């Protein structure tokens, strides 16, 4: 399994404190190290608890059923095991593990899920090689690839509903399933849901959810208020203020995007269609880019046929637009009425079409 970084140190410490007190000995016999440094890592804290050079037997103590990993220097692969008191043997030549039935099954699941992911990623890379502009033509294929990986994790969950093995994969599950489905898994009441590592992932999700809710609340707070004026250069380097376009008696759609943002590019045909339909009726669009590469920004404007106003200070996520309007994810947008009042945020797809039809009476 690949390494993952979770939570703050304080949150991790709280979890470790909560589950300490039931220590069990562990022993790891290694082969195939070829003189490299071998480490045993506590995945709850992310700390190395024992290391040596070359093949050896490493021993120590940790909480009962703690999720540990054996890793060889120079590799990002981690061989996982639960500290169930049974010694294990790890062969670095093929990443296999011998030990208790639980840990051998954990190892088999890890290798199988990794195989599926590696094969799927290879196919996805082939699609990416076609170029960003071709991604929209391969949406069904991309979805099928995602479902293949998702199905692998679902099968693992079904086959291990009565043990703690799924806890080891909870971080990957949160990435593959998304927030809502991951919460369903974590709230299922299965044995693995109470494991400290699963609870660690849940704490991270809770923190992220609270953060996103705060961001969304901040966005909603803009509705009904006058726009915030900022100044950025156009593609020729000439400085412009938003106040040159907003609050001047016309409806303005402010689009936050970037040339490198796949979802932004996928959404752009909807924005282009809206411009073509409603610009003759008085709609203006101002694109505020989160790019930091001028050449890529200008090329995307041309390639995506975006004939409206474009501004960018080319500072990426540090752009003035991000700070002024609490933008933490793109695409994002504002719809500003003729008086300069923000009336809607984050209009995309059919929601954008419906709102503009309402505004312009059709």
N, C-alpha and C positions, 0 to 999 in steps of 0.2 A: 504494500500500500504506500501511496505517496504521503509526504508530510503535509500537515495542515496546521495553520496558526489560528488559535481561538482566543476570544475573550481578553479581558484585562488581567493583569497579575493579581489584582485584589479579588476578582471574581473566582479565579482559579484557586487562590489560597483558601477562600471560603469553602469551596467544594472539597478541597483536600482535608480541611479541618473537620468537615461534617462526616467524612467517611473513614477517618483514621481510627486506630485502636484495635483493629483485628488483623494483625500482621501474620503473613505466611511466607515461608522460605521459597525461593525460586532458584533454579539452576539451569544454565544454558550451556550446552556443549556445541561448539562451532566447528565447521570444516569448510575448506575452500576459501579461507580468508587471505591466503597468500601474502602474509606479512603485513596486511593492512590493519588499521585500527578498527576494533569491533566495539560497539557501544550498545548498552541496554538503556532504553529511554522510557520514562514514565509519561505516557501520552496525555494524562490529565494535567500535569504541570508543564510538560514539554522539556523537562530537565533530564540530563544524562545522569543515571544513578550508578553506573559502573562501566568501565571501559578497559580494554587491554589490546595488545598488539599480537596479531596472528591467531591461529587456532588455539583455543583454550576452553576451560570450563569457568564460566562466570557465575558467581553466587551472590545472593543478597536476600533482603527481606522487603516486602511491600504489602500493601493492603490486600486482603483476600479478594480474589477476582479482579484486581486492578488490571487495566489494559496496558500492557507493556509492548515494546517493540525492540527488535534486534536489527541493527543497521551497521553496514560496513562503510568505512570511510570512502568518499568519492561516489557513492551511490545514493540516489534519492528513494530507493526502494526500502521499505520497512517490513520485516517479517513480524507479524502481530501474534501475541499470545496473551491469554488471560492467566493471571497468577493463581492457578487452582491447586498449587502444591505439588504437581507432578513435573519432574524435570523434562526439559525438551532438548532436542538436537536440531540444529539449523544447518542446512547445506547451502552455502552461498552460490554454488555453481548453478543451482536451479531454483533457489528460493523456497525449497520444500522444508517442511517441519515434521518431526516425529515427536509424539508425546501423548497426552491424554486424548481420548476420543473427541472431546470438545475442541481442543486446540488443533487437532488434525483436520476437523471439519471446518474450523475457522480458516485455516490455511488454504483448504481446497476452495472455499467460497471466494477468498481473496484472489487467488490465482485465476479463477474462472471469470470473476467480474472484471479483473484487469485485462484478461484476454478479450472480452467483449468490447471493453472501452478502447483498447489499442486498435482493434480491427475497425471499429466504428470511426474513430478519429482519423484513421488512414483514409477511409472513404470520404470523410468530410473535408480533409485537406485537398483531395482531388477536386472537389467542388469549388473550394476557395481559390484554387489555381486558375479557375476560369475567370476570376475577377469579380469585384464587388457588384458590378452592374449586372452580372449574370445570376446573382443569388436569388432574385425574385422568381426566376424561371425554374428554380430547383427547390422551391418551398416544400412541396410534397415529399421530395426525396430527403430533405433535411429533417422534416418531421418524423419520417420513418426511421431515420438513424437515431434520433432522440428516443423514440419509442422502443427501439431495440435495447438501448441501455436501460431505460426505465423498466422494461419487462424483466431484465436480468435482476434488478434489485427487488422487484416485486416477488419474483420467484424465490429469491433468497429469504425474504421476509416470511413468505408462506411456509417454507421448509424449516424455518427456525423460530416459529411462533412460540415455542415452549422453552426457549433457552435465551442466553444473553448475547449470542453471536451478533445479531443485528446492531447492537450498541456500538460495535467497532466500526460500523459503516455509516453511522448517523450523519456525519459531516457530508459525505458524498451523497447520501440520500437527500439532504437538504438542498444540495446543488442541483440534483437531477429532478426531484419532485416539485420543488417550489415550496413556498411558505405554507399554504393551506393544507396541501397533502402531507407535508412533513408533520404539521401539528396533529393531523389525524393519526399518523403513525405513533407519535410521541404520547398521545392521549388514549391509545388503544387499550392500555392496562396490561399489555404483554409483559413477561418477566424482564425483557431487556430495557423497558422504558424507565425503570428505577435505577439502572446502573449509573454511577457517577459520570461516566463519559457521555451517555445519552442526555443526562441532565445538564451537562456542560454545554452541549449543542443547543438544548432548549433555552438555556440562559442567554446564549449568544443570539438566538432567534428573537427572544423577548426584547433584548436590547436594540436589535436592528429594527424590529417592528415599532418600538416606542420612538426611535429616531425618525423613521419614515412618517409616522403619524404626526410627529411634531413638524416635519417639513411640509406635509400636506396641509396641516393647520395654518402654517405660515403662508402658504400659497392662497388658501381660502381667505385669509385675512386681507389680501390685496383686493378682493372683489368689492366693488362699491367705492373704491378709493381712486384718487388721481394717480396716474402713472408716475414713476420715479425717473427723472431725467438723467441720462448718462451720455457720455460723449465717446465715440469710437471712430476710427478711420474707415473709409470705404476702400474698394479694391485699388484705387489710385493713390491712396494715402491721404486723401483729404478728410479732415475732421468734420464730423456731423453730430449734432445732438438729436436725441429722440424727439425733442420738442419742435424740431423742424417739420415733423411728420404727424405727431400725435397731438390731439386737441385742436386741430385745424379745420374741424367741420366735416371730417370723413371717418368712416370706420377703418380701423387698422388692425391687422392680424400680425402680432409680433411672434416670430418663429425662432425658437432657440434650437440650434442644430450644430452639426459638424460633419465635415467630409468623411471622417473616419468612423462615424456612427452608423452601423448597419441599420438599426431600426429607423433612424432619421431618413436614410436614403429610401427605405422601403415605404415610408409614409409620404415621401415627397410627391409622388404622382397625385395623391389626394389634394395636396396643397396647390400643385400646378393647376389641377382641374378647377379648384375653387377660384383661383386667380383669373383664369380664362373666362369663367362664367360671371364673376362678380366685379372684376376690375372695371369693366365698362359702366357698371352701375354705381361705382364710387368706392369700392374696396381697395385699400392699399395694403401691401405686405412689406414688413421690414424684417429681414433675416439677420439675427445676431448669432454669429458663429463662435463656437468653442474651439476653433482650430488654432494650431500654433505653427502651421506650415502654410505660407501664403500661396505657394504654387498649387498645393493640393486643394486649398480652399477655392481658388479661382477656377481650377479645372473642374471641380465638382459643380460649381455654378453653371458652367458651360455645358457639361455633360448631362446634367439633370434638367437643363432648360428652365432655369429659374430667373425670369426677366424682371425681378423686382429689386428693391433697395437692399443692399448688403453691406453690413458693417462688422468689423472685428478688430480687436486690439491684439489678436494673435497671441493670447496668453493662456490658451487652453482652459482648464478649470479655474484658473485664477483671473479669468476675464471679469471686467467690471459688471457685466450683465449677471453673472452668477451671484456675486455678492449683493447686488441691488435687489434681485428678485428671488433670492433663496433657491436657486436652481441647483439641484444635486443629481439630477438625471435628465437625459435628453433622449428623444425629442420632448420639448415642452413648449408651451405657448401662452399668449395672452390675447384676448380680444378686447380692443379698446374702442369705446363709442366716440362719436364726433366731439364730445365735450372733454375727452381725455380721461374718462372714467373706465376702469377695468371692469368688464361685466362677466368675463368667463376666463377660465384657465384650462390648460391641457386638453384642448379640443383636438381630437384625432379621428380620422376615418369618417364613419357615418355621423358621429357626433358633430364634427366640423360642418359637414354638409347640411345637417338638420338646423344647426344654429344659424348659419348664414341664410338659409331659406327663410327662417323665421324673421331675421333682421331685414332682409330685402323683399319680404312679402311674397315668396314663391317657394 
